[in-house]
Amino acid sequence: MTIGFAGLLSVVWRLFRRDATLMLPVIGAFVFLPAFAALLLCDPAPALPSGARDEAAMQAWINNVGMWGQGNAIWVLLAELIGTFGLAAIALFLLEPDRLTIGQSLGQALVRLVAFTIATVTMAVPVALGLWMLVLPGLYVQARLIVAVPAMARHPALKPLASLRLSWKMTKGLDRALTGALVALFLAQWLMVSPLLLADESLRGSAGNPLALALVDALIAGVGATYATATLLLGVVAYRIRASKGT
């Protein structure tokens, strides 16, 4: 019996509901709050040129990104690192065979943070390139690599690059359903965050109410944390499905 993307998302939702009371404090403290703080501390990243993307326009954009990075990149990278730590702890909590407590999962995630970070960054590069060129290829690559972090959580001896190879192998045959689930999650995120980003830009440009700006940024961070958690849980579900079949 095959499972479609709706079935995968249904299992993800049941998994979240089962352990929500334990996972939500971790998500809030280590995924949401760092992202929220980065939004408050950082200037908005330069947007891609809206007109023709010729060599001059792209070079100007690259220069602007470089200038933006000098004052803001440290906060974004720190937020990403802390978020990786929190998500790794959740993966360990859900997949460690000895069923760790949340505190034990956080401790193990800290010990293995370098390995989880290497896997996450290595996975993010091809995904980002695919999303930049065209959204669907990026989501397909993400679908094929989505099991990497859960596999590392389940197998402590598994190295980051080996986890990516294992993920590519394990998601064979499940790639369409996983891509469909990621497309659904991506579209839901985009529909929610797009008006918030416009509101953020408007409030910053007009020196609007700082409380309103903080609220908008909190909602943006909340959407991002929800998407990150959902994709992690999707990877956990995919790992369990393939592992149960001996793949």
SULJO-V115250 format. One record per residue. RES is the residue in three letters. PHI is phi in degrees with one decimal (NA if undefined). Layout:
BEGIN
res: [RES,RES]
phi: [PHI,PHI]
END
This chain:
BEGIN
res: [MET,THR,ILE,GLY,PHE,ALA,GLY,LEU,LEU,SER,VAL,VAL,TRP,ARG,LEU,PHE,ARG,ARG,ASP,ALA,THR,LEU,MET,LEU,PRO,VAL,ILE,GLY,ALA,PHE,VAL,PHE,LEU,PRO,ALA,PHE,ALA,ALA,LEU,LEU,LEU,CYS,ASP,PRO,ALA,PRO,ALA,LEU,PRO,SER,GLY,ALA,ARG,ASP,GLU,ALA,ALA,MET,GLN,ALA,TRP,ILE,ASN,ASN,VAL,GLY,MET,TRP,GLY,GLN,GLY,ASN,ALA,ILE,TRP,VAL,LEU,LEU,ALA,GLU,LEU,ILE,GLY,THR,PHE,GLY,LEU,ALA,ALA,ILE,ALA,LEU,PHE,LEU,LEU,GLU,PRO,ASP,ARG,LEU,THR,ILE,GLY,GLN,SER,LEU,GLY,GLN,ALA,LEU,VAL,ARG,LEU,VAL,ALA,PHE,THR,ILE,ALA,THR,VAL,THR,MET,ALA,VAL,PRO,VAL,ALA,LEU,GLY,LEU,TRP,MET,LEU,VAL,LEU,PRO,GLY,LEU,TYR,VAL,GLN,ALA,ARG,LEU,ILE,VAL,ALA,VAL,PRO,ALA,MET,ALA,ARG,HIS,PRO,ALA,LEU,LYS,PRO,LEU,ALA,SER,LEU,ARG,LEU,SER,TRP,LYS,MET,THR,LYS,GLY,LEU,ASP,ARG,ALA,LEU,THR,GLY,ALA,LEU,VAL,ALA,LEU,PHE,LEU,ALA,GLN,TRP,LEU,MET,VAL,SER,PRO,LEU,LEU,LEU,ALA,ASP,GLU,SER,LEU,ARG,GLY,SER,ALA,GLY,ASN,PRO,LEU,ALA,LEU,ALA,LEU,VAL,ASP,ALA,LEU,ILE,ALA,GLY,VAL,GLY,ALA,THR,TYR,ALA,THR,ALA,THR,LEU,LEU,LEU,GLY,VAL,VAL,ALA,TYR,ARG,ILE,ARG,ALA,SER,LYS,GLY,THR]
phi: [NA,-93.0,-120.8,-93.4,-65.9,-66.2,-63.8,-61.1,-65.1,-65.0,-66.9,-58.3,-63.9,-65.3,-63.2,-63.6,-62.0,-62.8,-117.8,-59.4,-63.6,-88.1,-82.1,-59.2,-60.8,-67.8,-61.2,-64.4,-76.6,-113.1,-115.0,-72.6,-60.4,-61.5,-65.6,-63.3,-62.5,-63.1,-63.5,-71.9,-85.4,-102.3,-74.2,-61.0,-66.5,-59.1,-78.1,-62.4,-55.2,-80.3,-94.5,-65.6,-95.9,-80.4,-61.4,-66.6,-65.1,-69.2,-66.4,-63.7,-64.9,-61.1,-62.4,-65.3,-63.3,-61.6,-66.4,-62.8,-64.1,-60.6,-107.0,-126.0,-59.8,-60.0,-72.1,-65.3,-64.7,-64.8,-63.1,-65.4,-63.5,-65.4,-63.1,-60.1,-59.9,-63.7,-67.5,-63.4,-62.5,-64.5,-61.1,-64.3,-61.1,-83.1,-119.5,-60.3,-59.7,-88.3,51.4,-67.3,-76.2,-60.7,-61.7,-64.9,-63.8,-63.8,-64.0,-65.2,-63.2,-66.1,-62.1,-105.3,-61.1,-59.7,-63.8,-64.0,-67.4,-60.3,-62.9,-65.8,-67.8,-61.8,-71.3,-68.8,-62.8,-66.1,-63.7,-63.2,-61.7,-65.9,-67.7,-69.6,-73.6,-165.5,-60.9,-60.4,-58.9,-63.9,-69.7,-65.8,-61.9,-61.1,-61.9,-74.7,-106.6,-70.8,-87.1,-57.7,-66.2,-58.6,-64.4,-66.6,-65.8,-78.6,-123.8,-57.7,-82.1,-72.6,-81.1,-55.2,-67.3,-64.7,-66.4,-68.2,-63.6,-63.5,-61.8,-59.9,-71.0,-69.5,-87.4,-63.3,91.8,-113.1,-65.4,-66.3,-64.9,-65.5,-63.3,-61.5,-65.0,-67.1,-60.4,-62.1,-65.5,-64.1,-65.0,-62.1,-62.2,-62.6,-64.6,-79.0,-87.0,-57.2,-66.2,-68.8,-65.5,-64.6,-65.3,-61.1,-63.2,-66.3,-67.3,-71.8,-72.3,-106.0,51.6,-74.8,-58.8,-63.7,-68.7,-65.6,-63.1,-62.8,-64.2,-62.0,-65.6,-64.1,-67.0,-61.6,-63.1,-64.7,-63.3,-61.8,-64.9,-64.2,-65.1,-61.9,-66.9,-62.7,-69.0,-62.3,-63.7,-62.7,-64.2,-61.7,-63.2,-61.5,-60.9,-63.5,-62.6,-71.9,-66.6,-66.9,-96.9,76.0,-80.6]
END
